Amino acid sequence: MPSNSPLPGRLAAARLERVNAGLLRRVKTARRFADRRLQTADGELIDFASNDYLGLSQERAVVEAMVAAAREFGTGAGAAHLLGGHHPLHQHLCDQLADWLGREKVLLFASGYMANLGTICGLLVRGDVCIQDKLNHASLMDAARLSGADLKRYPHVDLAAAERRLAQSEGKGSMLVTDGVFSMDGDVAPLAELVDLCGRYGAVLMVDDAHGLGVCGDQGRGSGADFCSQQLPLLMGTLGKAFGQSGAFVAGDAHWIEHLTQSARPFVYSTAPPPPVAAATSAALAIIRDEPQRRQRLQDNIAYFRQLATQAGIELSAVFGPIQPVVVGDASEAVTWASRLADAGFYVPAIRPPTVPLGSARLRVTLSAAHSPPQIEALVSELGTIHAH
Ligand SMILES: *Cc1c(COP(=O)(O)O)cnc(C)c1O
């Protein structure tokens, strides 16, 4: 159906297409508990899908911090940050994040999607160039398109291709943007090389470390932990993954952040997140910074999963973070695996094209510090059975 035909007919056609391709998605309710149980309408599952890598969404001290702040200050922020909605709890969180990451300033956003839109659109204009890894998160691609800059993508982690695009845009306003840890493959961007290339060609480097912060690097400072703000001027992180809360931020030198305070429209024109969420996030950050044993427990769980899966003959890629893709190949086969796992009591989603390239449909196993060894053993045992048939 032509893309400009009347909307109602187009909706019906699009729906039919999705149903026929088995790609219709549904929103289902689920209750989540501290021991990784997930209660759904279809029964109880062990959750191997969430990004709550350290279990902090269920952590006692974090919950108490949120409740205490709500009792004292109420729930909503009441306004945007620039119009009286910026609570001292927000500022405290900004200061803590900046201190932890060794950056001068931090700007908060209501979500990672907004942070990426705000940052890229707040900096780039028509005629600039935004160079991105092809497997970057959708919000980064959307941001570049909305900014009006020239979006130039390079094949996944292909440094020679990235360099060609940087060379073509030398002398223009250019920015190279990459995920720190890629969300569907779990692999890490070659940041040292990208820092070097951006320095040589005068491009600004922005890293979206949604999946690295709290998980890797000294004190959980993520995949960019070893780089200073001169090498890595724009560091974006989300608070809904390892932090277990919601929201996001961008950290950098004062002149970058002050510019974004004026120009990032999702910051300027959106209500500040609830102050109790900021209080909970500060409590989560204190745990991330001061309790390395949680990261160790996560690493132990990842290593245990990899060891058992390898023994069961399941092929894994050489990635060592909490995202452990099991590539099945065929999309409908991946769906069959996921539904057999669900029947056995495990929630592991199948990720299909177009989210991942054709022929690389997969199960995306996500591990957490909150999983118990028997939960991991049971999952791999089931995976092994399915794999053997
Ligand atoms: C999840 C994610 C986002 C979006 O963050 P939200 O806070 O969920 O909006 C952005 N970038 C990457 C790489 C992500 O994984």
The ligand as a MOL file (V3000), in Angstrom:
LIG
                    3D

  0  0  0     0  0            999 V3000
M  V30 BEGIN CTAB
M  V30 COUNTS 15 15 0 0 0
M  V30 BEGIN ATOM
M  V30 1 C 18.3650 1.2060 26.6350 0
M  V30 2 C 19.2480 2.0350 25.7830 0
M  V30 3 C 18.9420 3.3730 25.5200 0
M  V30 4 C 17.6470 3.9940 25.9580 0
M  V30 5 O 17.6450 4.2240 27.3210 0
M  V30 6 P 16.2130 4.3820 28.0650 0
M  V30 7 O 16.5800 5.0070 29.3520 0
M  V30 8 O 15.6840 3.0040 28.2030 0
M  V30 9 O 15.3750 5.2640 27.1980 0
M  V30 10 C 19.8480 4.1000 24.8020 0
M  V30 11 N 20.9930 3.5490 24.3290 0
M  V30 12 C 21.3030 2.2550 24.5340 0
M  V30 13 C 22.5680 1.6920 23.9810 0
M  V30 14 C 20.4360 1.4510 25.2670 0
M  V30 15 O 20.7220 0.1690 25.4600 0
M  V30 END ATOM
M  V30 BEGIN BOND
M  V30 1 1 1 2
M  V30 2 1 2 3
M  V30 3 2 2 14
M  V30 4 1 3 4
M  V30 5 2 3 10
M  V30 6 1 4 5
M  V30 7 1 5 6
M  V30 8 2 6 7
M  V30 9 1 6 8
M  V30 10 1 6 9
M  V30 11 1 10 11
M  V30 12 2 11 12
M  V30 13 1 12 13
M  V30 14 1 12 14
M  V30 15 1 14 15
M  V30 END BOND
M  V30 END CTAB
M  END
